[in-house]
Amino acid sequence: CKVRFAMGCGSSKNAEDPASAPSSAPKAEGNAESMSTPAATSGTTEGLQSDDPEVLRRALSSAWSRGQHGPDVTAAESRLRASLKLPADWDLKVFCAGRRLEGGLGGRKESTVVAFHPQPPAVVKAMQSVLDGTYRKVYTRDRRGAPIPDRFVVKEVHRVLNDQVWREYEARREGVREACASKKAELPDGSHTVNHLSQSGGLSALPPLDPVVNEHWLFHGTTAEAAKGIAENDFRLDMSGSNAGTLYGKGIYLAENATKSDEYGEGPKGPASTGEEAEMGFEAPRPPPGPPPPLVRESYILVCRSTLGRVNYNDEQRPDPDRLQKSCLSGDYDSVLGDRLKLNRTFREIIVYNDDHVYPEYIVKYERIFFHERFAAVYKAMLDRSIAGRFKGPTKEETEVLQSMWQVYSMPNKGKISKSQLLDLLLAIYQPPDNEDEDLDATFKEWDRKGNGKIDWDDFLAEVTQRVNDKISCSGPERFADIYRGMLARSRGGRFDGPDVGERAVLRMVWYQYCQNQRSIDKQQLLLLLKAINQPPANEHSDLDETFKEIDTKNDGVIDLDEFMEEITQRVKDGIPA
């Protein structure tokens, strides 16, 4: 979904003239008022001297577009900033080139102007730092089976300039200031976000926070469409719980760890079942059985300015949401801190119950990086050299890449990996054990060369190097053909009852390679799979259509994993050679 903040929103032409905007740009919600009045379009002295903020804004935008400067323009800038109570560090040229949205909508009570300001490298660097610094590889049920990315790489950062939503936030912040006058308001142990930014020096790249009202930078995971809607029309409390659950009542859920907010970005949505994290140790539960959901690499996160005021700390396993909500709406608190980190070693969650406690300051577009994919690429490069007789161990660059990935991947277990993580690595290079229980135990012991019950960096590098020297394949198509031949041999010996656990695991990985992490395949992808076992149709046009229809037993125009497994099993039973 292409949204306006990702398309260079600073252009005054595109911002003010809907007809000139790219056809792919979605229209802002509300009515964008036309610039047909002379005062609004001419940039004349009369427009620049107007007391109407909207006329003044349009006159300034017109004046700047024509390169007009001088005392009249400077004076108009000051009057507009004062009239709309705009922050001193907002780029007025970007703001004036924004879109006018008429009337209240969502959490926004009145008309507004909204613009998206691309941020300089210093801010992008700070955002990358805070995403890295607050990363924790902990799985919760709200991931809905999707793998946890091993890093988030920032691609774009836009600052949201929305004058009406800002004024509502500032008014509420002043109200909290009065309530906090008699007692210092603070978040227990501070927030991981602000703590990291302070330690890394990134805090200075962002606008200042107000400690009196317990103001923090916090995350809110979202999609491209939802980020745009929140930026334009504020948070909507009537939508709370649609994505993040309501364990602590109907409010706006914020996080201090990027990994937690990523659960609610693009891709499978939480909450799963009750939305409750499993009560386990630091390494949280593995994803549920069955095929994983498709990998979605690009996502969005809001970095919000959040006034937390007086915090109601809660460490109950089953909190009373109504009581917590009332404690903030009609009690002595302004926000709730749900300490799931203490209870389940997952994450702390911060909740506010008034949309004016949060301002969506930044929209961050990022890419999810997955360790197993990068590991497979490095392994294949080494394997190619080994087959060619040129492998003398990992190169310096390969070692650095593997070590960098290892440090993140092994973080939950302090530099070591567990059996489930080893299985993930083996699946990435199509080398899983035949049985995920007994054989995985034996494989783990082989890798654990020190015999201390954990696989560390030295164990990992030594085993990977040995497998490359042994020329063990990491090719999905080759493994597919090998597995097919193995099942065929059992079938001919009357010992085939279907793919075993290990075979199904590899077939599933091969499937997702061919279908490019989607839920189904089309005809061309089916053709590639059939070629991998040397069973292409005689005619790649008419015969392929017939083959596709035969396999598509659900008659929905696509072939899913179940249909693929059934077809391969039937071909083995029919004795069709590879």
N, C-alpha and C positions, 0 to 999 in steps of 0.2 A: 504494500500500500504506500504510494507516494504521497506524502503530506507536505503542506506548504512550507513548514520550517526546514525541510530537506531540499528546498529548491531555490535558495537564494532569496529570502523574503525581504531583503533590504531594498529591492527595486521599487521606486515610487510609482513607476508606470504600471507594473503588474499589481501592486498593492492597491492602487486607487481605481484602476480601470479594469473592471471584470472582463471586458471584451479582449483585453490584451494579455490576460493571464494564460499560461500554457493550458492546453485542453485537458491535460492529465491532472492538473491541480484541483483538489476538491474545493468546493465553495465553502466559505465560512458560514457557520450557523447564524441565523438572524439575517437581517437585510442590510447589505452594504449600500449605503446611501451614495447616490451619484454626485459628481462634482460639477453640476451644471450652473451653479450661481456664479456670477462674475467675481464676487469677493473671494470665493473659495478657489477659483482657478487662476486668477490673474496675478496674484502676488503683489497687488497694488498697495499703495500706502494705506488706503482705507481698510483693506483686509488685515494688514499687519498691525493696525491700531484698534482692531475690533476688541470688544470685551467678551465676545462669544468664543469660548475655548475651541470649539469645533471649527469655526470660521478662521480663527487664528492658526490652528494647526494646518489647515489646508493651504492657507496663504503662505505659511512658512515652507511647506513642502514644495509649493509651486515656485517660490523665490529661490530655494536651493537648487531646484532642478534646472533653473535658468542661470545659475551661477551668481545670483544676486547676494551681495553682502552690504554691510554698513550699519550705522547706529540703529536704524529702524528695525533691522532683522535681529540684532543683538538684544534690543529692548523687548522685542516680541518673544524671543526665546525665554527671557527671564519671567515675563508675565505668564506665559503658558505653563512653565514649570511650577510657578507659584500657584496658579489657578487650579491646576489638576493635582497638586501636591505630589509631583513626580520626584523620585529619588535623584539626588545630585549626580549620581554616576550613570544614569540611563543615557544612552546615546539618543539625543533628541532627533537627529536626522532619521535614524532607523524608526523611532517611534512615530514621527509625523508621516512616514511613508506607509504606516500600517493600515489595517482594514477597520472600518467603522462597523460595529455590530449594534443594531438598534434593539432597545428594550432588554429587560432582564431575561435570563435563560439559565437553567441549571442552578448552580449556587450563586451566580452573578445576579445582583439585584437591579442594576441599571444598565443603560447603554455603555459601551466601552470602545476603546481602540486597542487592537492587539497586533503586535509585531514580534518577529523572531529574529534575534540578533546573533549572527554567527560569532563565536568566541575566539579570542586570540590564542596562540600556542601555550601561553602561561596557564590559562584556565583549563585547556585540554590536558595539559600535563598534570595539573592538580587533580582533575577528575580521574585520570588513569591511576594516579597514585592512590587515591582513596578507594577505588575499586579493587586495586591490588592489596592494599593494606587492610581492608575489611573482609577479604575473602576467607571463607572457611568451608572446607569440603565436607559438608554434613548433609545427609539425605533426609528429607521429611516426606510424608505422604503427599503433600501438596504438589510434588513434582510429577505425580501421576505416572511414574515409571520412566520418565525421561532421564537420561544420564546427566550427571552434574558436570557442567563445563569445567575445565581445568584453569581457564583464565578468561577474563573479559577484556577485549581490546577496544578502546574508545575510537570511534570513527568520526563522529561529529558532536559538537556541543552547541546548542542554541540557548540564549537567555530569553526568557519570556517577558515581554513588556506589555502588561495589561493594566491600564490605569485604574479601572473600576475595581477589579479584583485586588489590586494593591491597596487601594484606599480602604477597602473593607478589612483587609488583613491588618493594616496599620491602626485602624480604629480599635479593632479587637485587642491588638497588642498593647495599646495604651490603657485599655480597661484592665488587662492582666497586670500591668505595671502598678496600678493603684492597689490591686488586691495583694500584690507581693511586697508592698511598701513596709509592712510590719514584720515580715519574716522572709529570710533568704530562700529563694526557690532554686532547687537544683535537681539534676538527674543523678541517681546513685551511680558513682564511678564515672560519671560523664557519659558521653556517647562515643562509640568506637570511631565514628566518622570524624568528629571534631578532635578527638584525642590524636588520631593519626595525622590529620591535617596540621595540627599544631606541632607535632614532633617532626614531620617531614618538611615543614616550611610552606606547604601548599595553602595554608589558611590565608596568607597575605595576598594570594592571587584572587580571592573571592571577596565579595562585599562584607563589611564587618557585621558581626552578630551582637546582639544586646544581651549580656549575661544577667541583667536585672530581671528580665522576663523569662530566663532560662531558654534562650533561643538556640536552636541547633540546626545543622544541616543533616537531613535524614532522607532515606531512599523510599521511593514508592514505585514498585515494578508495574509495568503497563505495556500496552501495545501502541503501535504507531497511531491508530485511529483514536484510541482512548487518550493518548498523550495530547493530541491536538484538541480533543473535546475539553479536557481539563484546562489546558492553557487558555482556551477561548472563554469557557463558561464556568470555570472553577470546579472544585470537587462537588459531587452530588451525593448527599447522605442517603437519598432514596435508593441509590445503587449500591450502597455498602452491603457487603456479604455476597455479592454476585460473583466475586473472584477469590476473595481471601477468607471467607467464612466469617462467623460472628461469635467466636469463642468468648470475646470480651464485650459483646454488644455491637450495636449498629453504629459504627464510627469509621473514621479514616485510619487505616492501618499503615504504620510507618516502620521502617527497619533501619538498623545501624550496620547491617552486613549486606554487601551487594549480593551475596549468594542467596540470601533469603528473598530479596525483592525479585531476583531473576526467576524465581518460581512462578511469578505471575506475569511474566513478559510474553512475548510471542511464543506460540506452541501450546502444548497441553495445559489445561487450566486446573488449578486447585479450586476448592478443597476436594480431596478424595475422601470418600466415606464421611467420617465425622470431622475430618480436617485435623484430627488430633495427632501429634507426633507420637511415634511409638516410644515406649519407655525403655530405652536402651542406653548403652554407653556412648562414648564419644563417636565411635564409628556407627552411625545410625543404620537402620535396616536397609537391606538391598532392595532394588526395585522389585515389583511383583513379577511372578512368572508370566511367560507368554511373550509375544513379540513386543519389542520396545516401540514407543510412539516415534513418529518421524523426527529426525533432528532438524531443528530450526536454528539457523546460525545467527541471524540478525535480530536484535531486539532493542527495546527502549527502557530507560529508567528515568524517573523524575528525581532530581535532587531538590528537595523542598526546604525552604526556610520555614522552621516550625517553632511556634511559641508554645512551650510546654508548661510554663508557669509552675503551679504546685502539683507535684506528681504523686498519684496514688499507687504505691508499690503493691504488686500482687504476686504471690508465689504459690497460689492454690492450684492443684491439679485440675479441679473442676470449678472454675470461678462462677460466681453469680453475675451474669451479664447485666441484668436489670439494675442490680445494686451498684455496680461499677459505673454504669452510664449515669445514674442519678447522682452519684457522688461528684460528677463533673458538671452536669447540667443544672443541678439545684443544690449542690453541696459545697464543700470547702476545697475542691480540687479542680484542676484544669485539664489534666491528662492522666492516663493510666499506663504504667509500665508492667507488662506481663512477663515475668522472668521464666521463660521456658528453658533458658540456658541453665539455670540452677536446677530446675526440675528434671529435664530430659537431656541436658547437654546439647541442645539444638541452638535456638536463637532467642534473644530478647525482642519483644514486640512493643511498640509505643502506639497508643491509640488516643485520638482526640475525637470529640463528638460534636464539634462545631467547625464547619468548613473554613471559617475565617481565622482559625488557628494555624492554617497552613497556606503558604504561597508557593505555587509551582515555579520556582525560580529558573531551573535549568532542565532542558530536555537533552538527554545523552543517548545517542545512538551508538551501539556497540556490537561487536562480533563475538560469538562464543567459540572458544578454542577447546578442542577435545584432545586429550593426551593420546588416546589409543590411535587416532588417525595419524598424528605426527609420528608416533612410534612406528606404525606400519610403513610409512614413507621412508624413514631412515633405515629400517630393517631391509626393505627391498633394495635400496641403493647399495647397501653392504653385500647383500646376497648376489646381486648382479656382478659385483667385482669378484666375489668368491667363485662363482661359476666360470668366470673368465680367467681364473687363476691369478687375480691381482689383489686379493684381500690380505692385508697385513694388520688387520685390526681396525677399529673405528678411527676415522680421521680426527684431528683436533676439533674441527667444526662439529662433526657428528657427536663426539663426546660431550662437547659443550651443550649442544641441543638436548641430548638425552639427559644430561645431568640437570639442566634447567627444568625440563619437564618432570624429572623424577622428584625434584625438591617440592614441587607443587603437589604431584600425585601422592607422594608419601607423607604429606603434611599431617593428615589425621592421626598417623601412628608414629609421629616423631622420627621421620626419616626411614621408616620401614613400611612394608606392605603386608597385607593379610592374604588369606587364601582367596577370598572373593575378588580382591584386586588383582591377584595373579591370574585368576580365570579371565577377567576382563582383558588383560594384556595378551593372553594366549588366544583369545577369540579374535583380537584385533589383527593377528597375523595368521589366522586360520589354523591354529595348532592346539585346540583344546584337548584335554584328556578325554578318553573314550567314556569315562564315567565321572560325573561331577562330584562324586563322593569319594569312593575308594581310590580311584586313579588320581584324583586331584590331590589327595593326601600324599600319595607317593611322589607326584610331581613336585609338590611343595618341598618335600624332604630333599629331593635332588637339587633344587635351587638353593635351599638353605644350607650352604656349604659349611657354615660355622656351627650348625647344629644348635642354634639358640632359639629356635621357634619363630624366627622372623627373617624375612629376606631384606637385606640392606642394599645400598648402592653397589658395593663391591660384588655381592652375590649376583645381583641383577646384570651388571655389565659382563661378568665372567660367563654367565649362562647364555646371554644373548650372543656373545662372541663365539662361543662353542657351537651354538645352533647354526650360526652363519657358516662357520668352518665346516660343519657337517652337511651344509647345503640343504637344510630343511626348508621346504617351500613355504612361501607366504602368499601364494596366489589363490584367490577365491575360485576362479575357473578350474585350476588344476586340482584343488581340494574337492570341488564339486565332482569332477570326473573320477577322482580316486574313490570318493565315498560311494558314488553310483556303482563303480565296478565291484567294490567290497560288498555292497548290498546284493548285487547281481550274483556274486559267487555264493553267498548264503542262500539265495533263492534257489539256485540250481542244486544246492545240497539239501533242499527241503528244510532249511533252518531260518527262513526269513519271516518275521512277524511284523515288519515295518521298521523304519529307522530307529536306532537306539538313541539314548539321550545325547551322546556326543555327536552323532551324525546329525540329529535334528538341530543341535546348536550351530554346527558349521553351515548346514543348509540355510538356516535362518540368517546367518551373517552374509552368506553369498547372495541370498535373496535381497537383502537390504542394500548390498552393493549394486546390484543390477537395477533395482527399482529406485535408486538414488534417495533412499530413506523415506520414501512415500509409502502409502498403504497398499498400493496395487501397481501392476505393470500393464503396459500397452503392448501392441503387437510387435513392435520393433524390439522391445526389451525381452519379450518371449523368444523371439528369434535368436537373440544373443545367448540366452540360456540353453536353448536347444543345440546351438552350435558348440557350446562348451562340452557337451557329451556326444558330439558328432551325430546328432539326430535332427538336422534341419529338414523342413518339408522339401519335397522334390521341387516344388515351385514356390518361390518366396512371396508370391502375390495371392493367387487363388487358393493354393493349398494352405498357406499360412492363415487365411481367413477361416477355413474349415477347422484347422487345428485349434485356433483361438476359441471358436464357438464350442468345440468339444470340451475344452478345459474350463471354460466359463460356465460352470454348472449353475451358478446363481443367476445367469442371464442379465447381469447388470452392466455389461460392456467393458468390464475390467477383470483382471485375474488377481485374487488376493493370495496371501500366504497359505491359507488352508487349502485352496484349490490347487496351488502349486505343489504342496506336500502330497495331496491325494493323487495328482497326476504322476509324480515321480514314483510314488509307491506302486501305482498300478503298472507303470512301465517296467519296473523291476519284476513284479509278479508275472508280467507277460513275457519276461525274458528278452526284452528288446536290448540288443548289445550297445555298448558305448564305443 
